[in-house]
Amino acid sequence: MDYLIYGIGWGLWLAIMVGPLVFALIQTTIEKGTPAGLTVGLGIWFSDALFVLAFFFAAENMEALTSYPNFEVIVGIIGGIILFLVGTGIYLNTPTELPKPSFKASKNVLANSAKGFAINTFNPFTFVFWLAMIPSYVKANTLSDSEIFIFILGIFGTIIFTDSLKVFFAKKLQPKLTLKNIISVRKISGAALVIFGIVLIIRVLT
């Protein structure tokens, strides 16, 4: 039970961090509706699951990889470029009419999930977070398999719940938004992603 509470606590801490994923969730939900916003979340959660599996089953190899001198720089630059390109696309692609919350599953699921997956996967903060949780915290505290499962379940359950809440409340704003307001949200979201990307690149290079 204690490790479930610890997991929920870490998940809440991760949820309140305002980063590029928050803007991607809100912007997609406002423009395309709740299902589209949730598919961005689906890509994020799948990315997190891969990080957990990678760190848990290949901890020694991952630690060797992270010890490579230029590893952080390479990951930071790739992540910064992705954030910059996605943000620029969102900022420049200005709608000329109010978006319709129609949802075409086969095409949009892949596109929206891929966006969430890419932003989360190449975000160094995500990498560092799961590196701290799995090889560091879990191994250092010598948790049993059942305790690890409960701990990770607490984190994942909290992330999925809070991301869904973000999508839900963003959707509530949609009926109140005019075209002008939607354009403003898009500009802010795009600019935020661009800034995150630039700051990330500068940080790893200095």
C-alpha positions as CSV (number, residue, x, y, z in Angstrom):
1,M,0.0,0.0,0.0
2,D,2.8,2.4,0.8
3,Y,4.4,1.9,-2.6
4,L,1.1,2.7,-4.3
5,I,0.9,6.0,-2.3
6,Y,4.5,6.7,-3.3
7,G,3.7,6.0,-6.9
8,I,0.6,8.3,-6.8
9,G,2.8,11.0,-5.3
10,W,5.4,10.8,-8.0
11,G,2.6,10.7,-10.6
12,L,1.1,13.9,-9.2
13,W,4.4,15.6,-9.2
14,L,4.9,14.7,-12.8
15,A,1.4,15.8,-13.7
16,I,1.8,19.4,-12.3
17,M,5.0,20.0,-14.3
18,V,4.0,22.4,-17.1
19,G,5.8,21.2,-20.2
20,P,5.3,20.7,-23.9
21,L,3.0,17.8,-23.4
22,V,0.4,19.9,-21.6
23,F,0.3,22.3,-24.5
24,A,0.0,19.5,-27.0
25,L,-2.9,17.9,-25.1
26,I,-4.8,21.2,-24.7
27,Q,-4.3,22.4,-28.3
28,T,-5.3,19.1,-29.9
29,T,-8.4,18.8,-27.7
30,I,-9.6,22.3,-28.3
31,E,-9.2,22.0,-32.1
32,K,-10.2,18.4,-32.7
33,G,-12.3,17.3,-29.7
34,T,-11.9,15.0,-26.7
35,P,-11.1,11.7,-28.6
36,A,-8.3,13.4,-30.5
37,G,-6.9,14.8,-27.3
38,L,-7.0,11.4,-25.7
39,T,-5.1,9.8,-28.6
40,V,-2.3,12.3,-28.0
41,G,-2.4,11.0,-24.4
42,L,-2.3,7.4,-25.8
43,G,0.9,8.2,-27.6
44,I,2.4,9.7,-24.4
45,W,1.4,6.7,-22.2
46,F,2.7,4.2,-24.8
47,S,6.0,6.1,-24.8
48,D,6.2,6.0,-21.0
49,A,5.4,2.3,-21.0
50,L,8.4,1.7,-23.4
51,F,10.7,3.7,-21.1
52,V,9.6,1.5,-18.1
53,L,10.2,-1.7,-20.0
54,A,13.5,-0.6,-21.4
55,F,14.8,0.5,-18.0
56,F,13.5,-2.4,-16.1
57,F,14.7,-5.2,-18.4
58,A,17.9,-3.6,-19.7
59,A,19.0,-1.4,-16.7
60,E,22.6,-2.3,-17.0
61,N,22.8,-1.6,-20.8
62,M,20.8,1.6,-20.3
63,E,23.2,2.8,-17.7
64,A,26.1,2.1,-20.0
65,L,24.3,4.0,-22.8
66,T,23.7,7.1,-20.5
67,S,27.4,7.1,-19.5
68,Y,28.4,7.8,-23.1
69,P,29.9,11.3,-23.1
70,N,27.7,12.9,-25.7
71,F,24.5,11.0,-24.9
72,E,22.7,13.9,-23.1
73,V,23.7,16.4,-25.8
74,I,22.5,14.1,-28.7
75,V,19.1,13.4,-27.0
76,G,18.7,17.0,-26.0
77,I,19.3,18.3,-29.6
78,I,17.0,15.7,-31.2
79,G,14.3,16.5,-28.6
80,G,14.8,20.3,-29.1
81,I,14.5,20.0,-32.9
82,I,11.3,18.0,-32.7
83,L,9.7,20.5,-30.2
84,F,10.8,23.4,-32.4
85,L,9.4,21.8,-35.6
86,V,6.1,20.8,-34.1
87,G,5.7,24.2,-32.4
88,T,6.5,26.1,-35.6
89,G,4.0,24.0,-37.5
90,I,1.3,24.7,-35.0
91,Y,2.2,28.4,-34.8
92,L,2.2,29.0,-38.6
93,N,-0.8,26.8,-39.5
94,T,-3.5,29.4,-38.7
95,P,-7.1,28.2,-39.1
96,T,-9.5,30.4,-41.2
97,E,-12.7,29.0,-39.7
98,L,-13.9,27.4,-36.4
99,P,-12.6,23.8,-36.2
100,K,-15.2,21.0,-36.3
101,P,-14.7,18.4,-33.5
102,S,-15.2,15.6,-36.0
103,F,-13.0,12.6,-35.5
104,K,-11.8,10.3,-38.2
105,A,-10.4,7.4,-36.3
106,S,-8.2,5.6,-38.8
107,K,-6.1,8.6,-39.8
108,N,-6.2,10.9,-36.8
109,V,-5.5,8.2,-34.2
110,L,-2.1,7.5,-35.8
111,A,-1.2,11.2,-36.4
112,N,-2.2,12.4,-32.9
113,S,-0.7,9.4,-31.1
114,A,2.5,9.9,-33.1
115,K,2.7,13.5,-32.0
116,G,2.3,12.6,-28.3
117,F,4.7,9.7,-28.6
118,A,7.4,11.8,-30.3
119,I,7.2,14.8,-27.9
120,N,7.3,12.5,-24.9
121,T,10.0,10.1,-26.1
122,F,12.5,12.9,-27.1
123,N,11.8,15.0,-24.0
124,P,15.0,14.5,-21.9
125,F,12.9,15.2,-18.7
126,T,10.9,12.0,-19.5
127,F,14.1,10.0,-19.9
128,V,15.6,11.4,-16.6
129,F,12.3,10.8,-14.7
130,W,12.1,7.1,-15.6
131,L,15.8,6.7,-15.2
132,A,15.4,8.0,-11.6
133,M,12.4,5.8,-11.0
134,I,13.5,2.4,-12.4
135,P,17.3,1.9,-12.2
136,S,17.8,4.3,-9.4
137,Y,14.8,4.3,-7.0
138,V,13.6,0.8,-7.6
139,K,17.0,-0.9,-7.6
140,A,18.3,1.2,-4.7
141,N,15.3,0.2,-2.5
142,T,15.5,-3.4,-3.6
143,L,11.8,-3.6,-4.3
144,S,10.2,-7.0,-5.0
145,D,8.4,-7.6,-8.3
146,S,5.0,-7.1,-6.7
147,E,6.2,-3.9,-5.0
148,I,7.6,-2.6,-8.3
149,F,4.3,-3.4,-10.1
150,I,2.3,-1.5,-7.4
151,F,4.7,1.4,-7.5
152,I,4.6,1.8,-11.3
153,L,0.8,1.2,-11.3
154,G,0.4,4.2,-9.0
155,I,2.5,6.4,-11.3
156,F,0.8,5.3,-14.5
157,G,-2.7,5.4,-13.1
158,T,-2.1,9.0,-11.9
159,I,-0.6,10.1,-15.2
160,I,-3.5,8.7,-17.2
161,F,-6.0,10.1,-14.8
162,T,-4.5,13.6,-14.7
163,D,-3.9,13.7,-18.5
164,S,-7.5,12.8,-19.0
165,L,-8.6,15.5,-16.7
166,K,-6.6,18.0,-18.7
167,V,-8.3,16.9,-21.9
168,F,-11.7,17.0,-20.2
169,F,-11.3,20.6,-19.0
170,A,-9.8,21.7,-22.3
171,K,-12.9,20.3,-24.0
172,K,-15.1,22.3,-21.7
173,L,-13.5,25.5,-23.0
174,Q,-14.3,24.7,-26.7
175,P,-17.9,26.0,-26.9
176,K,-16.8,29.3,-25.4
177,L,-13.9,29.9,-27.9
178,T,-14.2,32.1,-30.9
179,L,-12.0,31.8,-34.0
180,K,-9.8,34.6,-32.6
181,N,-9.4,32.8,-29.3
182,I,-8.6,29.5,-30.9
183,I,-5.9,31.2,-33.0
184,S,-4.5,32.7,-29.8
185,V,-4.4,29.3,-28.1
186,R,-2.7,27.9,-31.2
187,K,-0.1,30.7,-31.2
188,I,0.6,30.3,-27.5
189,S,0.8,26.6,-27.8
190,G,3.1,26.7,-30.8
191,A,5.3,29.4,-29.3
192,A,5.6,27.5,-26.1
193,L,6.8,24.4,-27.9
194,V,9.3,26.5,-29.9
195,I,10.6,28.1,-26.7
196,F,10.9,24.7,-25.0
197,G,12.8,23.4,-27.9
198,I,15.2,26.3,-28.1
199,V,15.8,26.3,-24.3
200,L,16.4,22.6,-24.4
201,I,19.0,22.9,-27.2
202,I,20.8,25.8,-25.4
203,R,20.8,23.9,-22.1
204,V,22.5,20.8,-23.5
205,L,25.0,22.8,-25.4
206,T,26.1,25.1,-22.6
